[in-house]
Amino acid sequence: MIRSTLEFLRAESGAGAPARALARLPADARARCERADATEELPYALVRAMWEAADEVVGPEDPLWSERAGAFSIRSTGVQLYSGILRKSNPTEFLTQSVSLFRLYYRPGNMEVVYEAPGTAVLRLVGFDAATPLFCQRQTGGLRCALTLAGGVEPRTRHVRCALEGDAYCEWELGWGVG
């Protein structure tokens, strides 16, 4: 997630944006982010610190950058590492498979399907403390991209409940057409 965030900043905001974000981190955190590879498990607190630093750099002019960064991450690293999980015959198959894409990126917790019907689903975040709205935005964009990769047409994602805003949990409504 750190590598894809830095790559997103470079692609969207120019070559200097990653360095400006990294410069906002303490030296030890910056060094760990700079040497992280795509598959390394990093503490969520470090990932969150990187997102918050990036938000300080690009957020004032682009408040929804994290949503696009989530989609970027799925399109790039996600497809490279987890194509078999993402590329399905339809979004329902992606959402209800036994392997959790969420668990490959985050610990503890999971995204669980709490409602599913043709062309629609509701996902709930359970057992995970997002601790920042940047996570929720990133999930919104990542889910939209994942629905497309799973064969959904004109996918829609809405973050309809948020634990950070006083709700009991975070929840996303998903919708898609078929091709």
N, C-alpha and C positions, 0 to 999 in steps of 0.2 A: 504494500500500500504506500509505503514511503517512496519507493522508486517510481511508481506510477504517478504519485502526486508531483514529484520533481519533474518528471517528463511532461506532465500536463502543464505545469507552470511554464516550462521552456517553450512548449508548442503554442500556448495561448497568450503568454505575456512577454515572451522574448527570452533570450539567452541569459540575461542578468537576473531574472526573477527567482530562479532557484537559489542563487547565492544570497540574494536579499532576504529570502525566507530563512535559509539556514543561519544567516548571521544573527537572527533574532533568538536563536537557541543557545543555551549554555554550551560551553566548549565540548564537554563530554557527550552531550546529546547530539550536537552537530556532527562530531566525529563518527558516532554510531550510525547516524542517518546517512552520512556520506559513504560509508563502507557497506551498508546493507545491500544484500542481493535480493532478487525478486522472490525467492522462496523462503527467506529467513523469517522465522517467527520472532516478532518484536513485541515488547510490552505495549499494550494498548495505550498506556499513559504517554509513551514516546510518540506513537502514531498521532495521538490527539494533539500533543505539543507541536508536531510538525504541521498538522492541519491548521492549528491556531496561528502559527507563525505565517503560514501561507495566507491565511485570512487577513492578517494585518497588512500584508503586501498588496493583495489583489482585491480583498473584500470591499474596501470603501468604494471602488469604482464598479465592482462586479459582485453584488451580494449573493448571487446564485452560482458562483464558480464551482462550489463543492458538488452541486448536482451534476454539472457537466464533467467534473473530475471523476465522479463515480462511474458514469457511462464510459469515459475514456479508459478507466482502469479495466472494466469488463471487456471492452473492445480490443484492448491491447494485451495486457498480461493475462487476464481471465481466459481469453480465447486460446492463447498460447499454452497455458498450463491445464486448462479444464474444458477443452473443447467438447469432450464426450459428455460432460455434465450440462453444458450450455446448449449445444446443438441437438434439438429434439424435433420430433414431428409436429409438436404443438406445445404451447405454453403450459397446459395442464400437466403434460408428461414431465416437463421441467420442474414445476412446482411440487408435484407429488412424488418425485423419485426418492429412493431411500437414502441417497447420498446428499448431504446438505452442503450447498455451496457456502452458506454462511459460516458453518463450522470449519471450513478450510481457511477462512480468513480471521475469524474472531473466536475468542474463548472468554468466559463460558457462554452459555446461552444458545439460542437458535431462533430462526424465523419459522413459524408454524402456520400452516394453512388452517384457518378457522372457518372458512366458508369457501365453497367452490361450486360453480355452475358453468355451463358453456359460455366462454368468453369473459368470465369474471372470476375474481377470487379476492379474498381478504387475507392478508398476512399479518401476524402478530409477533412482535419481538418479545421473547420470554427469557428470563434469566440473564439479561445483559444490561449493564448500565451504560447507556450511550454517552452521558455526561456532557455532551455538546450538540447543539443543533446542526453542526457541520456533519456529524454522523448521519443524522436523519436526512439531510439534503443529499448526501453521498449515496445513501441507500435508495432514495427516490430515483435518482439518475441511473444508478446501476441496475435497479430492477427494470426500468423502462428498456434499457439496452438489452438485458437478458431476455425479456419477453420477445424482442425483435429477433434475437439470435435463435430463440426456440420456436420461431415460425409465426409469431403474432404479427398482425398487420395493424398499423396505427395504434400502438400500445399507449395506454394511459395509466399513470400512477399518481395517486394522491396520498399524501401523508395526512390521515384524517384524525388520528389521536396521537398525542405526544406526552410521554411521561415527564418531559422537561417543562411542559406547560400545565402540569397538575393532573393529567389523566393517569389512570392506573397502569397504562402500558402504551407503547407506540404501536400503531397499526397503519397499514397501507391498503387502500383499495386499488385493485388492478383491473384493467379491462383491455380487451384486444379483439380485433376482428380476425377472420381467417382468410387466407389467400386463395 
